[in-house]
């Protein structure tokens, strides 16, 4: 895509308006979610969870929740962490794609179960598989990450307080 093509494409984009500024209207809650996120990141580091897996979990939860801001951010973060384009493209159908390791599959199944909790009730076999493949510490750290990203998604989808940025491709 040339610079002119890129500029023309961006000029044709529709601006999605912010509904309300959650961060300034609920600063204590916003800081609490940020603190939860930092705690999850610390637990992930202590458990030795790789950045690529972290981004796949964040991205999949954000896709399921329909958070455009987070999908945009975490797909870029996943690329930066070395996750290839084909694996990113196939993430919505990961169960039928051969590009994911046993650890990634266990984490993604847990992500889907927890993100769709009202539908799934986190089935025992999904949790048991995560514990068997990932171990207790990684499973707990990934659960903390899932809780954190779901909170961010709920805020972002409801308030649209963080506009989706346009990046040069």
N, C-alpha and C positions, 0 to 999 in steps of 0.2 A: 504494500500500500504506500503510495507516495504521500508526501507531506500535504499536498493539495487535497488528495483523496481523503486523508485522515481529517483534515480541517472541515471538509464538506460533510463527512459522516458525523463528526461531532456537532456541527451546526444543526443537523437534522434531529439530534437526540431530544427527547422530551424531558424537561426538568420535573423531578418528582418532589413535590413540596414537603417540607418538614411539617409535621403535625404539631409537635410541641417539643421544647428543649428539656428532656428528662433530666439531664445532668445538672442544669441550673435550678430546676423546679423541685428536684428531690436529691439534693447534693449528698445527704447522709446515706441514702440508699444506694446512690451511684458509687460512692466510695466503698460501701460495704461489698458491693458486687466486685469492684476492682480488687478489694482485699481477698475475697474468695478466689478470684482468678489467680492472684499472686500465690496464694497458698497451694492451689492446684498445681501451678507451674513448679513450685518448690518440691512438692511430693512427686511429680513426674520426673524431675531431675534426680531426686534421691533414689527413685526406682529404676533409673536408667532407661526410661522410655525415649526412643529416638524422635527427633524433631519431625521427620517425615510422617511418622505414625500419628503424632500429635495433630499435625495439620490435616491429615485425612479424617480424623475423628471430628475436628472442628468444622471442616468443610461439609462432611456428610450430615451432621446435625443441622448445620445452617441451611443446607439444601432442603432437608425435610421440613424445617420450620419456615422456609421461604424468606429468609433474611438476606436481601440483596447486598446490603453493606458487608455482612460477614462472608457471604459467598465470594464477593469480589476480593476482599482482603485475604481470606484464607486460601483461595486458589493461588493468588500471587505468592503468599507465604509458603505454600506447598512446593511451588516451582523453585523458590529460593532454597528450600530444604532438599532439593534434588529429586522431587517426585516428578516423573516424566509425564508428558502431555497425554499419552494414551491412557495411563493409569488415572489421570484426572478426568479425562473424557468418559471413562467407563465407570467411574465411581457410583453413579446412580444405579448401575446394574452390576455391582461388584460381585454379587452372589453367582452370577453366570459368566464371569470373566476370570481367566486363569492368571491374572497379573498380580494377585495379592497373596501374601504369605499367610501361614496359619495364624500367626500373631495378629496380623492386620485383619483377617477374617473374624477372629474372636472379638477384637476391639470394635469392629464395625457392626457386628451382630449385637453387641452390648449397646453400642451407640443407638442403633435403631430401636431396640427394645426400651431403653430408658427414655429416649426422645418421644416415643409413642406410648408412653407408660399407661395412659388411660385405655388404650386398646390392648396392650400386651401383658401388662402387669409383671413385666420382667420375668419371663418364664424361667423356671429352675434349670432346664437344660442349657439355656443361653448363658446364665451365670456360671453354671458348672463348667461349661466349655471354656469360658474366659479364665476361670480359676485354674483349670488344668493346663491350658496353653500358656497363659501369661504369668501365673502365680498370683498369690494374694496381694503383694505390695503393688504390682503393676495394675492389677484389676482395680484395686481401691483408688489408685492415683488416676486411672482413666475414668472411673466413675466420677471423681471430683471434677475432672475436666469436662465431662458431659454435663454435669449439673451447672458448671460455670458457663459453658457456651450456650446452654439452653436459656439461662437467665439473660445473657446478653442478647440472644435472639428475640426473646419475648419483649425486651425493652425496645430493640431496634425495629421490629416489625410493627409494634403498636404505635410508637411515637415517630418513627422515621426521623429520629433526631440526628442521625449521622448520614449525610448525603453520600451516595455512591460516587466515587471519584472516577474520572476518565483517565485511563493510562494509555500511553502510546504502546502499540503492539509491535 
